[in-house]
């Protein structure tokens, strides 16, 4: 008799800065999603795949839910909409003090969901017991059909227990992806995201949100990976800020990204960064499609 095998899609949604990427990385055991303290760090829908002998969990980290202000943000919200369509289990992440999603339509979808929903009350390491109990009661009253699980994604508190609950809820099915695969994204995607993460960390105000990365070259041999990536900005003034005095700011980004990528790929990396102006790319449907945002 054949052993049973569970497989399914587990999609993570929530407001910006709630810790979705931290949770997915904790589940997968690899840094697939970039993490910074700034909102809108995640722009794409990123899959992380966790394999066992008798299961495959396909996790999906989506952009934080916002009310779109321009075309790029509308495209980002399309990734969130798609997360409702193919999920076998939905993880709705909130943190202590939150009361609802920033978009009421998404909240209504959760309330009427026909699939299992786990509400993960994150960052409980920053709270006391009374506040935690009040929050659990609030969410159980608001969403009586939903399971509430207090967690700390950063400290990995209750993360293993949530993962075991996910396995219980998944349908029996064969694996969707090869068992040695941990993501659906190509190498160049992780180069782009690593560079963008450093820009989010090192630059202020509008600069990080005006930036897109395109890796034009990725050559790998036995000893080293050689990479050439272009940082796109919307205005000439932003180009100067990214480069910095005598190129110091750009060099800082390159050094930090190289260190992360060497850890990720497990070998030596040489990365060259260039900066180009691509005017108003965030509002240009053609450019957004080129960078993988437009859907449908």
FENDASUL-V604313 format. One record per pair of residues at least 24 apart in sequence whose C-alpha atoms are under 8 Angstrom apart, sorted by the first residue. I is the first residue (numbers start at 1). GAP is how many residues later the second one is. Records with the same first field share a line. If there is no record, write none. Layout:
I=GAP  GAP
//
This chain:
3=51
4=50  168
5=49  50  167  168  169  170
6=48  49  50  161  164  165  166  167  168  169
7=48  49  50  51  163  164  165  166  167  168  169
8=48  49  50  79  80  81  162  163  165
9=48  49  50  51  77  78  79  80
10=47  48  49  50  77  78  79  80  81  156
11=48  49  50  51  72  73  76  78  79  80
12=47  48  49  50  71  78  79  80  81
13=48  49  50  51  52  67  70  77  78  79  80
14=50  51  78  79  80  87
15=49  50  51  78  79  86  87
16=24  47  48  49  50
17=47
18=75  76  77  104
19=74  103  134  135
20=41  42  73
21=40
22=131  132
23=130  131  136
24=24  35  36  37
26=127  130  133
27=132  133  136
28=154
31=233
32=151  158
33=28
34=159  160  163
35=162
36=161  164  165
38=162
39=25
40=24
41=156  159
43=33
44=32  35  249
45=34  35
46=137  138  139
47=136  137  138
48=134  135  136
49=132  133  134
50=132
51=128  129
55=112  120
56=119  120  123
57=110
65=36  37  38
66=36  37
67=35  36
70=212  213
71=211  212  213  214
72=210  211  216  221
75=218  219  220
76=217
78=217
87=28
88=27  28  82  83
89=26  27  28  29  77  80  81
90=25  26  27  28
91=26  27  28  29
92=25  26  27  28
93=26  27  28  29
94=25  26  27  28
95=26  27  28  29
96=25  26  27  28  31  35  36  39
97=38
111=32
116=30  53
117=29  30
118=28  29  30  31
119=27  28  29  30
120=28  29  30  31
121=27  28  29  30
122=28  29  30  31
123=28  29  30  31
124=26  27  28
125=27  30
188=27  30
189=26
191=24  66  70
192=37
194=63  66  67
195=58  59  62
198=55  58  59
199=54
202=51
203=39
207=31
210=24  72
212=79
214=77
223=44  45
224=43  44  45  46
225=42  43  44  45
226=43  44  45
227=42  43  44  45
228=43  44  45  46
229=42  43  44  45
230=43  44  45  46
231=42  43  44  45
232=43  44  45  46
233=42  43  44  45  46
234=43  44  45  46  47
235=42  43  44
236=41
239=36  37  38
242=33
243=32
//
